[in-house]
Amino acid sequence: MDSSRQDRVRQAFDDFFADTPQRSESWVLDLFQHTAATVPAYQKLLRENGIEPESIRTFEDFQRLPLLDKPGYHERYPLPELCRDGSLVGCDMIAVSSGSSGRPTIWPRALEDELHVARRFEQVLVDGFQADRRTTLAVVCFPLGTWVGGLFTQACVRHLAAKGCPITVVAPGNNKAEILRVLPELAPHFEQVVLLGYPPFLKDVIDAPGADWPSYSIKLVLAGEVFSEQWRDLVCQRASIADPLRDVASLYGTADSGVLGNETALSVSIRRFFALRPDLAREVFGGSRLPTLVQYDPASRFFEVHDGTLVFTADGGIPLIRYRIADEGGVFGHAELLEYCARHGFRPDPGPELPFVFLFGRSLFTVSFFGANVYPENVTVGLEQPGISETVTGKFVIESVEDADRDRLLRITVETAAGKTADQHAIAESIKEQLLRLNSEYAHYVPAERQLPEVVLRSAGDPEYFPAGVKHRYTRRA
């Protein structure tokens, strides 16, 4: 029996139950020193880079530390060496995310890590949905099993119930039939129902015939995908959600470190303002496309921006110091972004005085579809099959697009070989087969009726998708 573990868990619960948890302003430097003293893999990394932990005393020193990423850190060292004291014993849960080849990436965590993340759910459910005063049925619609979303969400919401919120959790996972079965039986006993899941899957659920959405007082908690404000409005209309500003909230989460930030009514109102002003969006975010905009707790997550991508520092089963997750985005101080809005005539209602982080997703590497990361490597294998490889060049572009009904489609535009005739349907079936074989997230997250991609054929050298003399990019935002 590990008595020190008991002490850590008690302290974590004490902090979670406290109204104003205390944390040192220098927590980032403290976390670095503790990680350097206790994590074998990080110790090796520092030695290889000639860094003495004692030399890191200021924030400027901290910014000279090497950036971490999955290939150069997580995949380089044995799993126990990434954890404190070189052991998995301190972690009581394993979550996985699918890598580029479908091989799961393992992320150990402990109950203490869940309590940090539970505060983000608290900001959404309690501060946003008044789940501390309204009886609430939380329906977990993320995939269950070892996948990070479902069980992590279930645990965090149950921690809020343990804190005293009148919340009851049911976890049908991404089983649409089971969701629609339990709702009419359970929903009448609660003042509100919160559906938690990936945006396109929840839209599929909402679009299913027969559900009495007006009687359920629906709220939504979303994650994993950037969606438009038009999508938010449409789903609110179909689910009879009265207030798209306050009743729908997106989380910025990763398998690497749980939830990093969350939408608030303040961040949503600012995003909706920019949705109507693409000129300002271009000026603020660096493009007319609209990123996800969330707020984060600087006492729990520390963000930096490096070459246009987000870098964060956070504690966890695997402590991550300056970890580059490859999400394109940026950071704004609370006053900085509100002052910009005010200069352009928009003054939103007050909200949490927390900084903002915006993100476009990992457009250089993946496309997110129903919460699953779709990698170019998976599609390549589908195009290399006999009978197909002879008719295509091997170039393609992956997009996650919305159709006229705001449903998500996985579109793959394929370059045909000169003088060859390609079979559109055969290509789609081959890509689907390889995605299901190689990408475990795709097989578990994407509903069966959505797994066949839409394949579009373009001739060799097509100027829009395959221009000559330009470095090819295999993913694109719609």
C-alpha positions as CSV (number, residue, x, y, z in Angstrom):
1,M,0.0,0.0,0.0
2,D,1.5,3.4,-1.1
3,S,0.6,5.9,1.6
4,S,2.2,8.7,-0.3
5,R,-0.3,8.1,-3.1
6,Q,-3.1,8.4,-0.7
7,D,-1.7,11.7,0.4
8,R,-1.5,13.0,-3.2
9,V,-5.1,11.9,-4.0
10,R,-6.4,13.5,-0.8
11,Q,-4.6,16.7,-1.6
12,A,-5.9,16.7,-5.2
13,F,-9.5,16.2,-3.9
14,D,-9.0,19.0,-1.4
15,D,-7.8,21.3,-4.1
16,F,-10.7,20.2,-6.4
17,F,-13.4,20.8,-3.7
18,A,-11.8,24.2,-2.8
19,D,-13.5,27.2,-4.3
20,T,-10.2,28.9,-5.0
21,P,-7.4,26.4,-5.4
22,Q,-4.0,27.7,-4.7
23,R,-1.0,27.3,-7.1
24,S,2.3,29.1,-7.1
25,E,2.8,31.7,-9.8
26,S,6.0,29.9,-10.6
27,W,4.3,26.6,-11.1
28,V,5.8,26.1,-14.6
29,L,9.3,26.4,-13.3
30,D,8.4,24.2,-10.3
31,L,7.0,21.6,-12.7
32,F,10.1,21.6,-14.8
33,Q,12.4,21.1,-11.8
34,H,10.2,18.3,-10.4
35,T,10.1,16.6,-13.9
36,A,13.9,17.0,-14.3
37,A,14.4,15.4,-10.9
38,T,11.9,12.5,-11.2
39,V,11.4,11.5,-14.9
40,P,14.2,9.4,-16.4
41,A,13.4,10.1,-20.1
42,Y,13.5,13.9,-19.5
43,Q,16.7,13.6,-17.5
44,K,18.3,11.9,-20.5
45,L,16.9,14.5,-22.9
46,L,18.4,17.3,-20.8
47,R,21.8,15.6,-20.6
48,E,21.8,15.1,-24.4
49,N,21.2,18.8,-24.8
50,G,23.8,19.8,-22.2
51,I,21.3,21.4,-19.9
52,E,21.8,21.5,-16.1
53,P,18.4,21.8,-14.4
54,E,19.9,24.2,-11.8
55,S,20.5,26.7,-14.6
56,I,16.8,27.1,-15.4
57,R,15.8,29.8,-12.9
58,T,13.7,32.3,-14.9
59,F,11.0,32.2,-17.5
60,E,13.7,33.3,-20.1
61,D,15.7,30.3,-19.1
62,F,12.6,28.1,-19.5
63,Q,12.1,29.3,-23.0
64,R,15.5,28.0,-24.1
65,L,14.5,24.4,-23.2
66,P,14.1,22.0,-26.1
67,L,10.6,21.5,-27.6
68,L,9.2,18.1,-27.1
69,D,7.0,16.2,-29.6
70,K,5.6,12.7,-29.9
71,P,8.2,11.2,-32.3
72,G,11.2,12.8,-30.6
73,Y,10.1,12.2,-27.0
74,H,7.2,9.9,-26.4
75,E,8.2,7.3,-29.1
76,R,11.9,7.5,-28.3
77,Y,11.9,6.2,-24.7
78,P,10.4,3.2,-23.0
79,L,7.0,4.1,-21.6
80,P,7.9,3.7,-17.9
81,E,10.8,6.1,-18.3
82,L,8.4,8.8,-19.4
83,C,6.6,8.6,-16.0
84,R,7.7,9.7,-12.6
85,D,10.3,7.5,-11.0
86,G,10.5,5.4,-14.2
87,S,7.4,3.5,-13.2
88,L,3.8,3.1,-14.3
89,V,2.8,2.3,-10.7
90,G,1.7,5.9,-10.0
91,C,-0.7,5.8,-12.9
92,D,-4.1,4.0,-12.5
93,M,-5.5,4.4,-16.0
94,I,-4.3,4.0,-19.6
95,A,-5.8,5.9,-22.5
96,V,-4.8,5.5,-26.1
97,S,-4.9,7.5,-29.3
98,S,-4.3,6.2,-32.8
99,G,-1.0,7.1,-34.4
100,S,-0.4,7.5,-38.1
101,S,-0.1,3.8,-38.7
102,G,-3.0,2.9,-36.5
103,R,-0.6,1.8,-33.7
104,P,-2.1,3.1,-30.5
105,T,-0.1,5.8,-28.6
106,I,-0.3,5.1,-24.9
107,W,-1.0,7.9,-22.4
108,P,-1.0,6.8,-18.7
109,R,-2.8,9.0,-16.3
110,A,-3.8,9.2,-12.6
111,L,-6.9,10.2,-10.8
112,E,-5.2,13.5,-9.9
113,D,-4.9,14.3,-13.6
114,E,-8.6,13.9,-14.1
115,L,-9.4,16.4,-11.3
116,H,-7.4,19.1,-13.2
117,V,-9.5,18.4,-16.3
118,A,-12.7,18.2,-14.3
119,R,-12.4,21.9,-13.6
120,R,-12.8,22.6,-17.3
121,F,-16.0,20.5,-17.3
122,E,-17.0,22.4,-14.2
123,Q,-16.6,25.7,-16.1
124,V,-18.9,24.4,-18.9
125,L,-21.5,22.5,-16.9
126,V,-21.7,24.6,-13.7
127,D,-20.8,28.1,-14.8
128,G,-22.4,27.7,-18.2
129,F,-25.3,25.2,-17.8
130,Q,-26.0,25.8,-14.0
131,A,-25.6,22.1,-13.4
132,D,-25.0,22.8,-9.7
133,R,-28.6,23.9,-9.4
134,R,-30.4,22.0,-12.2
135,T,-30.8,18.3,-12.1
136,T,-28.8,17.2,-15.1
137,L,-28.5,14.0,-17.1
138,A,-25.1,13.8,-18.8
139,V,-25.1,11.4,-21.8
140,V,-21.5,10.5,-22.8
141,C,-21.6,9.9,-26.5
142,F,-17.8,9.7,-27.1
143,P,-16.5,6.2,-28.0
144,L,-15.9,4.1,-24.9
145,G,-13.1,1.6,-24.2
146,T,-9.4,2.6,-24.1
147,W,-10.1,5.6,-26.3
148,V,-9.3,8.8,-24.4
149,G,-12.6,10.7,-24.8
150,G,-15.3,8.5,-23.4
151,L,-14.0,7.2,-20.1
152,F,-12.1,10.4,-19.4
153,T,-15.3,12.4,-19.9
154,Q,-17.3,10.0,-17.8
155,A,-14.8,10.2,-14.9
156,C,-14.6,14.0,-14.9
157,V,-18.4,14.4,-14.9
158,R,-18.7,12.0,-12.0
159,H,-16.2,14.0,-10.1
160,L,-18.5,17.0,-10.4
161,A,-21.3,14.8,-9.0
162,A,-19.1,13.9,-6.1
163,K,-18.5,17.6,-5.5
164,G,-22.2,17.9,-5.0
165,C,-23.7,18.8,-8.4
166,P,-27.0,17.0,-9.1
167,I,-25.6,15.3,-12.1
168,T,-26.3,11.7,-13.2
169,V,-24.2,10.1,-15.9
170,V,-25.2,7.5,-18.5
171,A,-22.6,6.3,-21.0
172,P,-24.0,4.7,-24.2
173,G,-20.9,5.8,-26.1
174,N,-21.2,6.3,-29.8
175,N,-24.0,3.9,-30.1
176,K,-26.8,5.9,-31.7
177,A,-29.5,3.4,-31.2
178,E,-28.7,3.1,-27.5
179,I,-28.6,6.9,-27.1
180,L,-32.0,7.2,-28.6
181,R,-33.3,4.3,-26.5
182,V,-32.2,5.7,-23.1
183,L,-33.2,9.3,-23.7
184,P,-37.0,9.0,-23.6
185,E,-36.7,6.7,-20.6
186,L,-34.4,8.9,-18.5
187,A,-34.7,12.5,-19.8
188,P,-38.2,13.2,-18.2
189,H,-36.7,12.8,-14.8
190,F,-34.2,15.7,-15.2
191,E,-34.4,19.4,-15.7
192,Q,-31.8,19.3,-18.5
193,V,-29.9,16.8,-20.7
194,V,-26.3,17.3,-21.8
195,L,-25.0,15.4,-24.7
196,L,-21.2,15.1,-24.8
197,G,-19.6,13.9,-28.1
198,Y,-18.0,14.7,-31.4
199,P,-19.9,17.3,-33.5
200,P,-20.8,15.3,-36.6
201,F,-21.9,12.3,-34.5
202,L,-24.1,14.4,-32.3
203,K,-25.6,16.0,-35.4
204,D,-26.4,12.5,-36.7
205,V,-28.1,11.7,-33.4
206,I,-30.1,14.9,-33.4
207,D,-31.2,14.3,-37.0
208,A,-32.5,10.9,-36.2
209,P,-36.3,10.6,-36.5
210,G,-38.5,10.2,-33.4
211,A,-36.7,12.1,-30.7
212,D,-38.7,14.7,-28.7
213,W,-36.0,17.2,-28.5
214,P,-38.2,20.2,-27.4
215,S,-39.1,18.3,-24.2
216,Y,-35.5,17.5,-23.2
217,S,-33.9,20.9,-22.6
218,I,-30.7,19.9,-24.5
219,K,-27.2,21.2,-24.0
220,L,-24.2,20.1,-26.0
221,V,-20.5,19.6,-25.0
222,L,-18.4,19.1,-28.1
223,A,-14.7,18.2,-28.9
224,G,-12.3,17.2,-31.6
225,E,-13.4,19.4,-34.5
226,V,-13.6,23.0,-35.7
227,F,-17.2,23.8,-36.8
228,S,-18.8,26.8,-38.2
229,E,-21.2,29.1,-36.4
230,Q,-23.8,28.3,-39.1
231,W,-23.4,24.6,-38.0
232,R,-23.9,25.7,-34.3
233,D,-27.1,27.6,-35.3
234,L,-28.5,24.7,-37.4
235,V,-27.9,22.1,-34.6
236,C,-29.5,24.4,-32.1
237,Q,-32.5,24.8,-34.3
238,R,-32.9,21.1,-34.8
239,A,-32.4,20.2,-31.1
240,S,-34.6,23.1,-29.9
241,I,-31.6,24.6,-28.1
242,A,-32.7,28.1,-27.2
243,D,-29.3,29.8,-26.6
244,P,-26.4,28.9,-29.0
245,L,-24.2,31.3,-27.0
246,R,-24.5,29.5,-23.7
247,D,-26.0,26.1,-24.3
248,V,-23.3,24.7,-26.7
249,A,-19.6,24.6,-25.7
250,S,-16.6,23.1,-27.3
251,L,-13.6,21.6,-25.5
252,Y,-10.0,21.8,-26.8
253,G,-8.7,18.4,-25.7
254,T,-5.9,16.1,-26.5
255,A,-5.0,12.5,-25.6
256,D,-1.6,13.8,-24.6
257,S,-2.9,15.9,-21.7
258,G,-6.7,15.9,-21.4
259,V,-8.6,19.1,-21.8
260,L,-6.5,22.2,-22.4
261,G,-9.3,24.8,-22.7
262,N,-13.0,25.3,-23.3
263,E,-15.5,27.6,-24.9
264,T,-17.3,30.0,-22.6
265,A,-20.2,32.3,-23.4
266,L,-17.6,35.0,-23.7
267,S,-15.4,33.2,-26.2
268,V,-18.4,32.1,-28.3
269,S,-19.8,35.6,-28.5
270,I,-16.4,36.9,-29.7
271,R,-16.1,34.0,-32.2
272,R,-19.6,34.8,-33.5
273,F,-18.6,38.4,-33.9
274,F,-15.6,37.4,-36.0
275,A,-17.8,35.0,-38.0
276,L,-19.6,38.1,-39.3
277,R,-16.4,40.0,-40.0
278,P,-14.0,37.8,-42.0
279,D,-11.9,40.9,-42.6
280,L,-11.2,41.2,-38.9
281,A,-10.8,37.5,-38.5
282,R,-8.1,37.6,-41.1
283,E,-6.4,40.4,-39.2
284,V,-6.6,38.8,-35.8
285,F,-6.2,35.1,-36.6
286,G,-4.1,35.3,-39.8
287,G,-6.8,34.1,-42.1
288,S,-10.4,34.5,-43.0
289,R,-11.2,31.0,-41.8
290,L,-12.6,30.8,-38.3
291,P,-10.6,28.9,-35.7
292,T,-11.9,27.4,-32.5
293,L,-11.6,30.0,-29.7
294,V,-11.4,28.9,-26.1
295,Q,-10.3,30.1,-22.7
296,Y,-7.8,28.3,-20.6
297,D,-6.6,28.4,-17.0
298,P,-3.0,29.7,-16.8
299,A,-2.6,28.0,-13.4
300,S,-3.1,24.6,-15.0
301,R,-1.9,24.9,-18.6
302,F,0.9,27.1,-20.0
303,F,0.8,28.0,-23.7
304,E,3.5,29.3,-26.0
305,V,3.5,29.8,-29.8
306,H,6.4,28.5,-31.9
307,D,6.4,29.0,-35.7
308,G,2.6,29.4,-35.8
309,T,1.9,26.2,-33.8
310,L,0.9,25.8,-30.2
311,V,3.3,24.6,-27.5
312,F,2.0,23.7,-24.0
313,T,3.3,22.7,-20.6
314,A,1.2,20.6,-18.3
315,D,1.5,18.0,-15.6
316,G,0.1,14.5,-16.0
317,G,0.9,10.8,-16.0
318,I,3.6,11.8,-18.5
319,P,4.6,15.4,-17.6
320,L,5.1,17.4,-20.7
321,I,7.4,20.4,-20.8
322,R,7.2,22.7,-23.8
323,Y,5.3,20.0,-25.8
324,R,4.6,20.9,-29.4
325,I,1.3,19.3,-30.4
326,A,1.4,20.7,-34.0
327,D,-1.9,22.5,-33.7
328,E,-1.8,25.7,-35.7
329,G,-3.0,28.6,-33.6
330,G,-2.1,31.4,-31.2
331,V,-2.7,33.0,-27.8
332,F,-4.3,36.2,-26.7
333,G,-4.4,37.8,-23.3
334,H,-7.9,38.5,-21.9
335,A,-7.6,42.3,-22.0
336,E,-5.8,42.2,-25.3
337,L,-8.6,40.5,-27.3
338,L,-11.4,42.4,-25.6
339,E,-9.7,45.7,-26.3
340,Y,-9.4,44.7,-30.0
341,C,-13.1,43.9,-30.1
342,A,-14.0,47.2,-28.4
343,R,-12.0,49.2,-30.9
344,H,-14.2,47.7,-33.6
345,G,-17.5,48.4,-31.8
346,F,-18.1,45.1,-30.1
347,R,-18.3,44.8,-26.3
348,P,-19.4,41.3,-25.2
349,D,-21.0,40.6,-21.8
350,P,-18.4,40.0,-19.1
351,G,-17.0,36.5,-18.7
352,P,-14.1,34.7,-17.1
353,E,-11.0,36.8,-16.9
354,L,-8.8,34.1,-18.5
355,P,-6.6,34.2,-21.5
356,F,-7.7,32.9,-24.9
357,V,-6.1,30.3,-27.2
358,F,-7.3,29.7,-30.8
359,L,-6.6,26.8,-33.0
360,F,-7.2,25.7,-36.6
361,G,-6.2,22.0,-36.1
362,R,-3.3,20.0,-37.5
363,S,-3.9,20.9,-41.1
364,L,-0.3,20.0,-42.2
365,F,-0.7,16.5,-41.1
366,T,-4.2,15.3,-40.5
367,V,-7.9,15.9,-41.0
368,S,-10.3,15.4,-38.1
369,F,-13.4,13.5,-39.0
370,F,-15.9,12.4,-36.3
371,G,-13.1,13.0,-33.9
372,A,-10.8,10.6,-35.7
373,N,-7.5,11.8,-37.1
374,V,-7.3,10.8,-40.7
375,Y,-3.6,10.6,-41.8
376,P,-2.3,10.7,-45.4
377,E,-0.3,7.5,-44.8
378,N,-3.6,5.6,-44.4
379,V,-5.0,6.9,-47.7
380,T,-1.8,6.2,-49.5
381,V,-2.1,2.5,-48.8
382,G,-5.6,2.4,-50.3
383,L,-4.2,3.9,-53.5
384,E,-1.4,1.4,-53.7
385,Q,-3.6,-1.6,-54.1
386,P,-3.5,-3.7,-57.4
387,G,-5.9,-2.4,-60.0
388,I,-5.8,1.1,-58.5
389,S,-2.2,2.1,-58.3
390,E,-1.9,1.8,-62.1
391,T,-4.5,4.5,-62.6
392,V,-3.5,7.2,-60.1
393,T,-0.4,9.2,-59.5
394,G,-0.4,8.8,-55.7
395,K,-1.2,12.4,-55.1
396,F,-4.4,13.3,-53.2
397,V,-6.0,15.9,-50.9
398,I,-8.1,15.0,-47.8
399,E,-10.8,17.4,-46.7
400,S,-13.6,17.2,-44.1
401,V,-16.4,19.2,-45.6
402,E,-20.0,20.0,-44.9
403,D,-22.8,19.2,-47.3
404,A,-25.9,21.3,-47.9
405,D,-27.5,19.8,-44.7
406,R,-24.4,20.6,-42.6
407,D,-23.5,16.9,-42.4
408,R,-19.8,16.1,-42.4
409,L,-18.2,14.2,-45.4
410,L,-14.7,12.9,-45.8
411,R,-13.8,14.0,-49.3
412,I,-10.6,12.7,-51.0
413,T,-9.6,14.3,-54.2
414,V,-7.3,12.0,-56.2
415,E,-5.0,12.8,-59.1
416,T,-5.5,10.3,-62.0
417,A,-2.5,9.2,-64.1
418,A,-2.2,10.7,-67.6
419,G,-4.1,8.6,-70.1
420,K,-5.7,6.3,-67.5
421,T,-9.3,5.8,-66.4
422,A,-9.7,5.4,-62.7
423,D,-12.7,3.7,-61.0
424,Q,-14.1,6.2,-58.5
425,H,-16.1,3.7,-56.5
426,A,-13.3,1.1,-56.3
427,I,-10.9,3.8,-55.0
428,A,-13.4,4.8,-52.3
429,E,-13.9,1.2,-51.2
430,S,-10.1,0.6,-51.1
431,I,-9.4,3.7,-49.0
432,K,-12.2,2.7,-46.6
433,E,-10.8,-0.8,-46.2
434,Q,-7.4,0.5,-45.4
435,L,-8.7,3.2,-43.0
436,L,-10.6,0.6,-41.1
437,R,-7.6,-1.7,-41.1
438,L,-4.9,0.8,-40.2
439,N,-6.6,3.6,-38.3
440,S,-8.2,2.3,-35.1
441,E,-9.8,5.7,-34.3
442,Y,-11.5,5.7,-37.7
443,A,-12.9,2.2,-37.2
444,H,-14.2,3.0,-33.7
445,Y,-15.3,6.7,-34.0
446,V,-16.8,7.0,-37.5
447,P,-20.3,5.6,-37.8
448,A,-20.5,2.7,-40.4
449,E,-22.8,4.7,-42.7
450,R,-20.2,7.5,-42.9
451,Q,-17.0,5.4,-43.3
452,L,-17.1,5.4,-47.1
453,P,-15.3,8.5,-48.3
454,E,-16.4,10.7,-51.2
455,V,-13.8,10.3,-53.9
456,V,-13.4,13.1,-56.5
457,L,-11.1,12.5,-59.5
458,R,-9.0,15.2,-61.0
459,S,-6.7,15.0,-64.0
460,A,-3.0,15.1,-63.6
461,G,-1.6,18.6,-63.0
462,D,-5.0,20.0,-62.0
463,P,-4.2,23.7,-61.2
464,E,-6.4,23.9,-58.1
465,Y,-5.4,20.6,-56.4
466,F,-2.2,19.4,-58.0
467,P,-0.4,22.4,-59.5
468,A,3.0,21.7,-61.1
469,G,6.1,23.0,-59.4
470,V,4.5,23.4,-55.9
471,K,5.2,21.3,-52.9
472,H,2.1,19.1,-52.5
473,R,0.0,19.3,-49.4
474,Y,-2.1,16.2,-48.6
475,T,-4.7,17.9,-46.4
476,R,-6.8,21.0,-46.9
477,R,-9.5,22.9,-45.1
478,A,-12.7,23.3,-46.9
